[in-house]
Amino acid sequence: MIAVVIDDLGIDRRRTARAIALKGPLTLSFLTYADGLAEQTAVARAAGHELMLHVGMEPAGAGVDPGPNVLTTDAGAEELRWRLDWGWPGSTAMSVSTTTWAASSPPTRRASAW
């Protein structure tokens, strides 16, 4: 079995609509801070696609803006859970970059393994 995941969706609505229109099934990963997220994901789900949440995480280097409510190494477990739920309440799958500082942090990994 091969899985195709298209990541970073939601911000560019035109390109997101093109990805949703692809024949699938595909897995589509949406950024948590995209405008109209509920509408876009409803259309994607109706098209038969699996959905994931792309969660922003604390970058390894300075000068990178990962977006709002990112998972950071200094946030406690409750705050991390709130930030996960903020992005897309009730989501069950998430996509993160393994090159981020937070992805390698044990507290962040524990909180995201809900």
Wavefront OBJ file of the C-alpha trace (Angstrom):
o trace
v 0.000 0.000 0.000
v 1.196 3.513 -0.797
v -0.035 6.591 1.032
v 0.131 10.024 -0.566
v 0.061 12.969 1.852
v -0.265 16.527 0.574
v 0.897 18.905 3.291
v 0.660 22.632 4.124
v -2.895 23.053 2.851
v -5.413 25.730 3.732
v -3.519 29.003 3.411
v -3.534 29.153 -0.391
v -7.203 28.410 -0.971
v -6.922 28.086 -4.760
v -4.203 25.447 -4.572
v -5.964 23.742 -1.675
v -9.123 23.454 -3.792
v -7.031 21.915 -6.590
v -5.600 19.334 -4.170
v -9.077 18.513 -2.854
v -10.286 18.011 -6.434
v -7.643 15.321 -7.105
v -8.930 11.792 -7.365
v -7.958 9.771 -4.364
v -8.205 8.757 -1.781
v -5.413 11.027 -0.586
v -4.397 12.259 2.830
v -4.570 16.035 3.075
v -2.765 17.845 5.886
v -4.119 21.308 6.803
v -2.276 24.079 8.643
v -4.017 24.940 11.902
v -4.189 28.674 11.261
v -5.735 28.639 7.777
v -8.823 30.806 7.278
v -11.994 28.856 6.580
v -10.503 25.628 7.912
v -13.854 24.071 8.824
v -15.270 24.731 5.352
v -12.169 23.517 3.514
v -11.878 20.327 5.542
v -15.585 19.574 5.156
v -15.197 19.747 1.369
v -12.095 17.538 1.523
v -13.823 14.967 3.713
v -16.883 14.962 1.411
v -14.503 14.231 -1.478
v -13.406 11.072 0.354
v -9.995 12.226 1.543
v -8.382 11.450 4.900
v -7.455 14.549 6.875
v -4.534 15.443 9.097
v -3.656 18.489 11.147
v -0.315 20.162 10.398
v 0.847 21.429 13.793
v 3.396 24.226 13.990
v 6.315 23.520 16.296
v 9.108 25.568 17.797
v 11.792 25.873 15.107
v 15.351 24.745 15.707
v 16.768 28.070 14.535
v 16.000 31.697 15.298
v 14.309 33.947 12.757
v 11.660 31.458 11.635
v 7.965 32.262 12.149
v 6.143 28.939 12.612
v 2.713 30.595 12.977
v 0.398 31.017 15.966
v -0.023 28.643 18.917
v 2.943 26.476 18.035
v 4.078 23.625 20.251
v 7.072 24.815 22.239
v 9.482 23.145 24.628
v 8.657 25.576 27.435
v 4.893 24.915 27.418
v 3.446 22.559 30.015
v 1.359 19.502 29.155
v -2.005 21.284 29.583
v -0.885 24.197 27.412
v 0.356 21.801 24.736
v -2.982 19.960 24.753
v -4.841 23.291 24.481
v -2.698 24.304 21.507
v -3.381 20.975 19.809
v -7.123 21.318 20.380
v -7.081 24.980 19.301
v -5.934 24.056 15.820
v -8.682 21.614 15.074
v -10.877 20.377 17.908
v -11.403 16.639 17.798
v -8.611 15.879 15.326
v -7.053 12.449 15.621
v -3.970 12.691 13.396
v -1.250 15.256 13.110
v 1.728 16.079 10.962
v 4.847 17.743 12.343
v 8.301 18.499 11.043
v 10.977 16.343 12.636
v 13.529 19.097 12.019
v 12.035 21.315 14.704
v 13.461 21.719 18.175
v 10.114 20.901 19.784
v 9.768 17.637 17.852
v 12.863 16.321 19.602
v 11.708 17.400 23.065
v 10.374 14.573 25.304
v 7.644 16.776 26.930
v 6.305 17.808 23.515
v 6.332 14.228 22.246
v 4.440 13.029 25.340
v 1.750 15.716 25.055
v 1.280 15.122 21.331
v 0.877 11.369 21.828
v -2.600 11.813 23.242
l 1 2 3 4 5 6 7 8 9 10 11 12 13 14 15 16 17 18 19 20 21 22 23 24 25 26 27 28 29 30 31 32 33 34 35 36 37 38 39 40 41 42 43 44 45 46 47 48 49 50 51 52 53 54 55 56 57 58 59 60 61 62 63 64 65 66 67 68 69 70 71 72 73 74 75 76 77 78 79 80 81 82 83 84 85 86 87 88 89 90 91 92 93 94 95 96 97 98 99 100 101 102 103 104 105 106 107 108 109 110 111 112 113 114
